């Protein structure tokens, strides 16, 4: 006759099996986490590579995308967005310059004011940028932000003239980061503004063209006016 296993032994065997399955599930979870981190790093490197390729056409905007992406992340974190949303906003900020791939170099480098026809071309670039990243499912959220990062709270922006809260929050964040970096960078048509002057400009636009709460968060990140 077969030897019958004692109940205590059965419990011990079941416990060991359960513990082994639990440890295996932890290893699987760790592998998935590592894969996600590598995927996010790969996405960031790809976006940065594309931005650098576009910025190589225009020395005045070199490094702009990387700075906007970094500042956008910090402002989003200051506003206590979820880690996933902070990442989306950062990816969108990093991708804003890639939107200008369809803008001719003479327009990008023009020293004077753009004429009506040139502005028509320039105002299309957020749509182009959104179309570039939209086919990638993991960048769908970033595509929306890219499309609307030139919208303004008073409805004067482009491409859709959205006002206030109709503008996605991520786009309102990138808008502030983009404006600040543009003001503090050399451009063909003007010299870079001092850090303090750029901060004062953000304050003057808060509640009009730029989101007031986002500007307040940006000031905490960049440094308070008068500090």
C-alpha positions in Angstrom: 0.0 0.0 0.0 1.1 3.6 -0.8 2.4 5.5 2.2 0.0 8.3 3.1 1.5 11.8 3.5 0.7 13.4 6.8 -1.4 16.5 6.7 1.5 18.6 8.0 3.7 17.4 5.2 1.0 18.2 2.7 0.8 21.7 4.0 4.6 22.1 3.8 4.7 20.9 0.2 1.8 23.2 -0.8 3.6 26.1 1.0 6.8 25.5 -0.9 5.0 25.3 -4.2 3.1 28.5 -3.5 6.2 30.3 -2.4 8.1 29.2 -5.5 5.2 30.5 -7.7 5.2 33.8 -5.8 9.0 34.2 -6.3 8.6 33.4 -10.0 5.9 36.0 -10.3 8.2 38.6 -8.7 10.9 37.8 -11.2 8.4 38.2 -14.0 7.3 41.5 -12.6 10.9 42.7 -12.3 11.6 41.6 -16.0 8.5 43.6 -17.1 9.6 46.6 -15.2 13.1 46.5 -16.7 11.6 46.1 -20.1 9.4 49.1 -19.6 12.4 51.2 -18.4 14.4 50.2 -21.4 11.5 51.0 -23.7 11.1 54.4 -22.2 14.8 55.1 -22.5 14.7 54.0 -26.1 11.8 56.3 -26.8 13.5 59.2 -25.2 16.7 58.6 -27.2 14.8 58.3 -30.4 12.9 61.5 -29.8 16.1 63.3 -28.8 17.9 62.0 -32.0 15.1 63.3 -34.1 15.1 66.7 -32.4 18.8 67.0 -32.8 18.6 66.2 -36.5 16.0 69.0 -36.9 17.8 71.5 -34.7 21.0 70.9 -36.8 19.2 72.9 -39.5 18.9 75.9 -37.2 21.8 76.7 -34.8 19.6 79.1 -32.9 17.3 76.3 -31.6 20.1 73.8 -30.8 19.3 72.1 -27.5 15.8 73.7 -27.3 13.9 70.4 -27.3 16.0 68.8 -24.6 15.6 71.8 -22.4 11.9 72.1 -23.0 11.4 68.4 -22.3 13.3 68.7 -19.1 11.6 71.8 -17.8 8.2 70.4 -18.8 8.8 67.3 -16.7 9.8 69.4 -13.7 6.8 71.7 -14.0 4.5 68.7 -14.4 6.0 67.1 -11.3 5.5 70.3 -9.4 1.8 70.2 -10.3 1.7 66.7 -8.9 0.8 65.0 -12.1 1.1 61.2 -12.0 4.5 59.7 -13.0 2.9 58.4 -16.3 1.6 61.9 -17.1 4.9 63.5 -16.2 6.6 61.2 -18.7 4.0 62.0 -21.5 4.5 65.7 -20.9 8.3 65.3 -21.0 8.1 63.3 -24.2 5.9 65.9 -25.8 8.3 68.7 -24.8 11.2 66.8 -26.3 9.3 66.4 -29.5 8.2 70.0 -30.2 11.1 70.9 -32.5 10.5 67.8 -34.6 7.3 69.5 -35.6 9.3 72.0 -37.6 10.6 69.4 -40.0 8.1 70.7 -42.6 9.1 74.4 -42.1 11.5 75.7 -44.8 14.9 76.8 -43.5 14.5 80.4 -44.8 11.5 80.8 -42.6 13.2 79.3 -39.5 16.2 81.6 -40.0 14.5 84.7 -41.0 15.7 87.7 -39.1 12.7 89.9 -39.7 9.0 89.4 -39.0 7.2 86.7 -40.9 4.7 87.7 -43.5 1.2 86.3 -43.7 2.1 83.4 -46.0 5.1 82.5 -43.9 3.0 82.5 -40.7 0.5 80.2 -42.4 3.3 77.7 -42.9 4.7 78.2 -39.4 1.2 77.7 -37.8 0.9 74.2 -39.4 4.0 72.8 -37.6 2.2 71.6 -34.4 -0.1 69.5 -36.6 2.9 68.1 -38.4 4.6 67.2 -35.1 1.5 65.4 -33.8 1.2 63.5 -37.1 4.8 62.3 -36.8 4.3 60.7 -33.4 0.6 59.7 -33.7 1.3 56.3 -35.3 3.1 55.1 -32.2 0.5 53.9 -29.7 2.6 54.7 -26.7 3.0 58.3 -27.9 -0.7 59.0 -28.4 -0.9 61.2 -25.3 2.2 63.1 -26.4 0.7 63.7 -29.9 -2.2 65.6 -28.3 0.1 67.8 -26.3 2.3 68.5 -29.3 -0.6 69.6 -31.4 -1.8 72.1 -28.8 1.3 73.5 -27.3 1.0 76.7 -29.2 -2.6 77.3 -28.1 -3.1 80.2 -25.7 -5.6 80.7 -22.9 -7.2 83.7 -24.4 -7.9 81.7 -27.6 -5.3 83.6 -29.7 -3.1 80.5 -30.3 -2.9 77.9 -33.0 -3.7 75.6 -34.7 -7.3 75.3 -33.3 -7.7 78.5 -31.3 -8.6 76.6 -28.2 -9.2 78.7 -25.0 -8.5 78.1 -21.3 -9.3 74.7 -20.0 -10.1 73.4 -23.5 -6.4 73.2 -23.9 -5.0 69.9 -22.6 -3.1 70.5 -19.3 0.1 68.9 -20.8 0.0 71.4 -23.6 -0.4 74.3 -21.2 2.7 73.1 -19.4 4.8 72.7 -22.5 3.7 76.1 -23.7 5.2 77.8 -20.6 8.4 75.8 -20.8 8.6 76.5 -24.6 8.0 80.3 -24.1 10.6 80.6 -21.3 13.3 78.7 -23.3 12.6 80.7 -26.4 12.9 84.0 -24.5 16.2 83.0 -22.9 17.8 81.8 -26.1 19.4 83.7 -29.0 17.1 83.9 -32.0 17.8 85.4 -35.5 15.5 88.3 -34.8 16.5 89.2 -31.2 19.1 88.6 -28.5 18.3 86.3 -25.5 16.5 87.9 -22.6 18.0 87.8 -19.1 16.6 85.1 -16.9 14.8 87.7 -14.7 13.2 89.4 -17.6 11.9 86.1 -19.0 10.3 85.3 -15.6 8.7 88.7 -15.5 7.2 88.0 -19.0 5.7 84.8 -17.7 4.1 86.6 -14.9 2.7 89.3 -17.2 1.1 86.6 -19.4 -0.3 84.5 -16.6 -4.1 84.3 -16.8 -4.0 85.8 -20.3 -2.1 83.8 -22.8 -0.5 81.3 -20.3 -2.2 79.2 -17.6 -1.9 80.9 -14.2 -1.4 77.8 -12.2 1.2 76.4 -14.6 3.1 79.8 -14.5 3.1 79.6 -10.7 4.6 76.1 -10.8 7.1 77.2 -13.4 8.2 80.1 -11.1 8.8 77.7 -8.3 11.0 75.6 -10.7 12.8 78.5 -12.4 13.1 80.7 -9.4 10.7 83.3 -8.0 10.6 86.8 -9.6 12.8 89.1 -7.6 14.8 86.3 -6.0 
